């Protein structure tokens, strides 16, 4: 599964979600930068252990999280991974493992850049 050419991160949508309050936006952004790495490790560990139940749980949590912070590209990968976990399709999940790692790196970089530029 390859994700379509989606933007990695949309700060304008996230700002609107924060009711255009830049203080809330900055707090949300800082929380996202702190939280995403641990969520990432939980999911990658679950995939490496081939536990589809845990993969599904972690993908669901991350899907919601990335949707809220407008990480579109990563979010779309997680939608597919959650679906594949429900279908017990470990082969599809493993097929996007490298793409997932790259998407996480891009998302973390985008969030950290946004935080640094504040």
Rosetta constraint file for C-alpha pairs under 8 A:
AtomPair CA 1 CA 92 HARMONIC 7.44 0.50
AtomPair CA 1 CA 95 HARMONIC 7.38 0.50
AtomPair CA 1 CA 96 HARMONIC 6.35 0.50
AtomPair CA 2 CA 96 HARMONIC 7.57 0.50
AtomPair CA 2 CA 99 HARMONIC 7.90 0.50
AtomPair CA 3 CA 73 HARMONIC 6.83 0.50
AtomPair CA 3 CA 76 HARMONIC 6.76 0.50
AtomPair CA 3 CA 77 HARMONIC 6.51 0.50
AtomPair CA 4 CA 73 HARMONIC 7.90 0.50
AtomPair CA 5 CA 73 HARMONIC 7.71 0.50
AtomPair CA 6 CA 72 HARMONIC 6.27 0.50
AtomPair CA 6 CA 73 HARMONIC 5.25 0.50
AtomPair CA 7 CA 71 HARMONIC 7.76 0.50
AtomPair CA 7 CA 72 HARMONIC 6.14 0.50
AtomPair CA 7 CA 73 HARMONIC 6.08 0.50
AtomPair CA 8 CA 71 HARMONIC 5.54 0.50
AtomPair CA 8 CA 72 HARMONIC 5.67 0.50
AtomPair CA 8 CA 73 HARMONIC 5.11 0.50
AtomPair CA 8 CA 74 HARMONIC 7.13 0.50
AtomPair CA 8 CA 103 HARMONIC 7.89 0.50
AtomPair CA 8 CA 106 HARMONIC 6.94 0.50
AtomPair CA 8 CA 107 HARMONIC 6.14 0.50
AtomPair CA 8 CA 110 HARMONIC 7.37 0.50
AtomPair CA 9 CA 69 HARMONIC 7.96 0.50
AtomPair CA 9 CA 70 HARMONIC 5.65 0.50
AtomPair CA 9 CA 71 HARMONIC 4.51 0.50
AtomPair CA 9 CA 72 HARMONIC 6.10 0.50
AtomPair CA 9 CA 73 HARMONIC 7.61 0.50
AtomPair CA 9 CA 107 HARMONIC 6.85 0.50
AtomPair CA 9 CA 110 HARMONIC 6.65 0.50
AtomPair CA 9 CA 111 HARMONIC 7.68 0.50
AtomPair CA 10 CA 14 HARMONIC 6.51 0.50
AtomPair CA 10 CA 70 HARMONIC 5.57 0.50
AtomPair CA 10 CA 71 HARMONIC 6.83 0.50
AtomPair CA 10 CA 72 HARMONIC 7.65 0.50
AtomPair CA 11 CA 15 HARMONIC 6.03 0.50
AtomPair CA 11 CA 70 HARMONIC 7.23 0.50
AtomPair CA 12 CA 16 HARMONIC 6.30 0.50
AtomPair CA 13 CA 17 HARMONIC 6.20 0.50
AtomPair CA 13 CA 70 HARMONIC 6.76 0.50
AtomPair CA 14 CA 18 HARMONIC 6.29 0.50
AtomPair CA 14 CA 25 HARMONIC 7.23 0.50
AtomPair CA 14 CA 68 HARMONIC 7.48 0.50
AtomPair CA 14 CA 69 HARMONIC 5.87 0.50
AtomPair CA 14 CA 70 HARMONIC 6.01 0.50
AtomPair CA 15 CA 19 HARMONIC 6.51 0.50
AtomPair CA 15 CA 20 HARMONIC 5.06 0.50
AtomPair CA 15 CA 21 HARMONIC 6.98 0.50
AtomPair CA 15 CA 22 HARMONIC 7.07 0.50
AtomPair CA 15 CA 25 HARMONIC 5.82 0.50
AtomPair CA 16 CA 20 HARMONIC 5.02 0.50
AtomPair CA 18 CA 22 HARMONIC 7.64 0.50
AtomPair CA 18 CA 24 HARMONIC 6.10 0.50
AtomPair CA 18 CA 25 HARMONIC 5.68 0.50
AtomPair CA 20 CA 25 HARMONIC 7.63 0.50
AtomPair CA 21 CA 25 HARMONIC 6.15 0.50
AtomPair CA 22 CA 26 HARMONIC 5.99 0.50
AtomPair CA 23 CA 27 HARMONIC 6.22 0.50
AtomPair CA 24 CA 28 HARMONIC 6.00 0.50
AtomPair CA 25 CA 29 HARMONIC 6.00 0.50
AtomPair CA 26 CA 30 HARMONIC 6.10 0.50
AtomPair CA 26 CA 115 HARMONIC 7.29 0.50
AtomPair CA 26 CA 118 HARMONIC 7.80 0.50
AtomPair CA 27 CA 31 HARMONIC 6.18 0.50
AtomPair CA 28 CA 32 HARMONIC 6.11 0.50
AtomPair CA 29 CA 33 HARMONIC 6.24 0.50
AtomPair CA 29 CA 69 HARMONIC 7.83 0.50
AtomPair CA 29 CA 111 HARMONIC 7.00 0.50
AtomPair CA 29 CA 115 HARMONIC 6.61 0.50
AtomPair CA 30 CA 34 HARMONIC 6.37 0.50
AtomPair CA 30 CA 115 HARMONIC 6.76 0.50
AtomPair CA 31 CA 35 HARMONIC 6.02 0.50
AtomPair CA 32 CA 36 HARMONIC 5.76 0.50
AtomPair CA 32 CA 69 HARMONIC 7.45 0.50
AtomPair CA 32 CA 111 HARMONIC 7.65 0.50
AtomPair CA 33 CA 37 HARMONIC 7.48 0.50
AtomPair CA 33 CA 108 HARMONIC 6.88 0.50
AtomPair CA 33 CA 111 HARMONIC 6.25 0.50
AtomPair CA 33 CA 112 HARMONIC 6.40 0.50
AtomPair CA 34 CA 38 HARMONIC 7.96 0.50
AtomPair CA 35 CA 39 HARMONIC 6.46 0.50
AtomPair CA 36 CA 40 HARMONIC 5.98 0.50
AtomPair CA 36 CA 108 HARMONIC 7.32 0.50
AtomPair CA 37 CA 41 HARMONIC 6.28 0.50
AtomPair CA 37 CA 108 HARMONIC 7.74 0.50
AtomPair CA 38 CA 42 HARMONIC 6.27 0.50
AtomPair CA 39 CA 43 HARMONIC 6.40 0.50
AtomPair CA 39 CA 58 HARMONIC 7.56 0.50
AtomPair CA 39 CA 62 HARMONIC 6.74 0.50
AtomPair CA 40 CA 44 HARMONIC 6.12 0.50
AtomPair CA 40 CA 104 HARMONIC 7.16 0.50
AtomPair CA 41 CA 45 HARMONIC 5.89 0.50
AtomPair CA 42 CA 46 HARMONIC 6.22 0.50
AtomPair CA 42 CA 58 HARMONIC 6.89 0.50
AtomPair CA 43 CA 47 HARMONIC 6.23 0.50
AtomPair CA 43 CA 55 HARMONIC 6.12 0.50
AtomPair CA 43 CA 58 HARMONIC 5.46 0.50
AtomPair CA 43 CA 59 HARMONIC 6.62 0.50
AtomPair CA 44 CA 48 HARMONIC 6.15 0.50
AtomPair CA 45 CA 49 HARMONIC 6.15 0.50
AtomPair CA 46 CA 50 HARMONIC 6.15 0.50
AtomPair CA 46 CA 51 HARMONIC 5.79 0.50
AtomPair CA 46 CA 52 HARMONIC 7.63 0.50
AtomPair CA 46 CA 54 HARMONIC 6.04 0.50
AtomPair CA 46 CA 55 HARMONIC 5.35 0.50
AtomPair CA 46 CA 58 HARMONIC 7.91 0.50
AtomPair CA 47 CA 51 HARMONIC 6.54 0.50
AtomPair CA 47 CA 52 HARMONIC 7.49 0.50
AtomPair CA 47 CA 55 HARMONIC 6.07 0.50
AtomPair CA 47 CA 93 HARMONIC 7.60 0.50
AtomPair CA 47 CA 94 HARMONIC 7.32 0.50
AtomPair CA 47 CA 97 HARMONIC 7.96 0.50
AtomPair CA 50 CA 55 HARMONIC 7.79 0.50
AtomPair CA 50 CA 90 HARMONIC 7.06 0.50
AtomPair CA 51 CA 55 HARMONIC 6.06 0.50
AtomPair CA 52 CA 56 HARMONIC 5.95 0.50
AtomPair CA 52 CA 85 HARMONIC 5.14 0.50
AtomPair CA 52 CA 86 HARMONIC 7.59 0.50
AtomPair CA 52 CA 88 HARMONIC 6.21 0.50
AtomPair CA 52 CA 89 HARMONIC 7.99 0.50
AtomPair CA 52 CA 90 HARMONIC 6.84 0.50
AtomPair CA 53 CA 57 HARMONIC 6.40 0.50
AtomPair CA 53 CA 85 HARMONIC 6.75 0.50
AtomPair CA 53 CA 86 HARMONIC 7.68 0.50
AtomPair CA 54 CA 58 HARMONIC 6.05 0.50
AtomPair CA 55 CA 59 HARMONIC 5.84 0.50
AtomPair CA 55 CA 81 HARMONIC 7.88 0.50
AtomPair CA 55 CA 82 HARMONIC 7.27 0.50
AtomPair CA 55 CA 85 HARMONIC 6.35 0.50
AtomPair CA 56 CA 60 HARMONIC 6.01 0.50
AtomPair CA 56 CA 81 HARMONIC 7.26 0.50
AtomPair CA 56 CA 82 HARMONIC 4.89 0.50
AtomPair CA 56 CA 83 HARMONIC 7.70 0.50
AtomPair CA 56 CA 85 HARMONIC 5.00 0.50
AtomPair CA 56 CA 86 HARMONIC 6.47 0.50
AtomPair CA 57 CA 61 HARMONIC 6.33 0.50
AtomPair CA 57 CA 82 HARMONIC 7.73 0.50
AtomPair CA 58 CA 62 HARMONIC 6.10 0.50
AtomPair CA 59 CA 63 HARMONIC 5.79 0.50
AtomPair CA 59 CA 78 HARMONIC 5.61 0.50
AtomPair CA 59 CA 79 HARMONIC 7.54 0.50
AtomPair CA 59 CA 81 HARMONIC 6.51 0.50
AtomPair CA 59 CA 82 HARMONIC 5.29 0.50
AtomPair CA 60 CA 64 HARMONIC 6.35 0.50
AtomPair CA 60 CA 78 HARMONIC 7.38 0.50
AtomPair CA 60 CA 79 HARMONIC 7.69 0.50
AtomPair CA 60 CA 82 HARMONIC 5.99 0.50
AtomPair CA 61 CA 65 HARMONIC 6.28 0.50
AtomPair CA 62 CA 66 HARMONIC 5.88 0.50
AtomPair CA 62 CA 75 HARMONIC 7.76 0.50
AtomPair CA 62 CA 78 HARMONIC 7.14 0.50
AtomPair CA 63 CA 67 HARMONIC 6.00 0.50
AtomPair CA 63 CA 75 HARMONIC 5.36 0.50
AtomPair CA 63 CA 76 HARMONIC 7.96 0.50
AtomPair CA 63 CA 78 HARMONIC 5.44 0.50
AtomPair CA 63 CA 79 HARMONIC 6.35 0.50
AtomPair CA 64 CA 68 HARMONIC 6.25 0.50
AtomPair CA 65 CA 69 HARMONIC 6.46 0.50
AtomPair CA 66 CA 70 HARMONIC 5.87 0.50
AtomPair CA 66 CA 71 HARMONIC 5.07 0.50
AtomPair CA 66 CA 72 HARMONIC 7.23 0.50
AtomPair CA 66 CA 74 HARMONIC 6.95 0.50
AtomPair CA 66 CA 75 HARMONIC 5.42 0.50
AtomPair CA 67 CA 71 HARMONIC 6.19 0.50
AtomPair CA 67 CA 72 HARMONIC 6.83 0.50
AtomPair CA 67 CA 75 HARMONIC 5.95 0.50
AtomPair CA 71 CA 75 HARMONIC 5.90 0.50
AtomPair CA 71 CA 107 HARMONIC 6.60 0.50
AtomPair CA 72 CA 76 HARMONIC 6.22 0.50
AtomPair CA 73 CA 77 HARMONIC 6.64 0.50
AtomPair CA 73 CA 103 HARMONIC 6.97 0.50
AtomPair CA 74 CA 78 HARMONIC 6.31 0.50
AtomPair CA 74 CA 100 HARMONIC 7.24 0.50
AtomPair CA 74 CA 103 HARMONIC 5.57 0.50
AtomPair CA 74 CA 104 HARMONIC 6.70 0.50
AtomPair CA 74 CA 107 HARMONIC 7.18 0.50
AtomPair CA 75 CA 79 HARMONIC 6.27 0.50
AtomPair CA 76 CA 80 HARMONIC 6.58 0.50
AtomPair CA 77 CA 81 HARMONIC 6.26 0.50
AtomPair CA 77 CA 100 HARMONIC 6.88 0.50
AtomPair CA 78 CA 82 HARMONIC 5.93 0.50
AtomPair CA 79 CA 83 HARMONIC 6.26 0.50
AtomPair CA 80 CA 84 HARMONIC 6.07 0.50
AtomPair CA 81 CA 85 HARMONIC 6.02 0.50
AtomPair CA 81 CA 92 HARMONIC 7.82 0.50
AtomPair CA 81 CA 93 HARMONIC 5.73 0.50
AtomPair CA 82 CA 86 HARMONIC 6.34 0.50
AtomPair CA 83 CA 87 HARMONIC 6.37 0.50
AtomPair CA 84 CA 88 HARMONIC 6.03 0.50
AtomPair CA 84 CA 89 HARMONIC 4.95 0.50
AtomPair CA 84 CA 90 HARMONIC 6.97 0.50
AtomPair CA 84 CA 92 HARMONIC 6.66 0.50
AtomPair CA 84 CA 93 HARMONIC 6.53 0.50
AtomPair CA 85 CA 89 HARMONIC 5.83 0.50
AtomPair CA 85 CA 90 HARMONIC 6.75 0.50
AtomPair CA 85 CA 93 HARMONIC 7.50 0.50
AtomPair CA 89 CA 93 HARMONIC 6.75 0.50
AtomPair CA 90 CA 94 HARMONIC 6.06 0.50
AtomPair CA 91 CA 95 HARMONIC 6.10 0.50
AtomPair CA 92 CA 96 HARMONIC 6.70 0.50
AtomPair CA 93 CA 97 HARMONIC 6.39 0.50
AtomPair CA 96 CA 100 HARMONIC 5.92 0.50
AtomPair CA 97 CA 101 HARMONIC 6.37 0.50
AtomPair CA 98 CA 102 HARMONIC 6.34 0.50
AtomPair CA 99 CA 103 HARMONIC 6.13 0.50
AtomPair CA 100 CA 104 HARMONIC 6.18 0.50
AtomPair CA 101 CA 105 HARMONIC 6.32 0.50
AtomPair CA 102 CA 106 HARMONIC 6.21 0.50
AtomPair CA 103 CA 107 HARMONIC 6.05 0.50
AtomPair CA 104 CA 108 HARMONIC 6.05 0.50
AtomPair CA 105 CA 109 HARMONIC 6.09 0.50
AtomPair CA 106 CA 110 HARMONIC 6.10 0.50
AtomPair CA 107 CA 111 HARMONIC 6.17 0.50
AtomPair CA 108 CA 112 HARMONIC 6.03 0.50
AtomPair CA 109 CA 113 HARMONIC 5.96 0.50
AtomPair CA 110 CA 114 HARMONIC 6.15 0.50
AtomPair CA 111 CA 115 HARMONIC 6.16 0.50
AtomPair CA 112 CA 116 HARMONIC 6.01 0.50
AtomPair CA 113 CA 117 HARMONIC 6.11 0.50
AtomPair CA 114 CA 118 HARMONIC 6.57 0.50
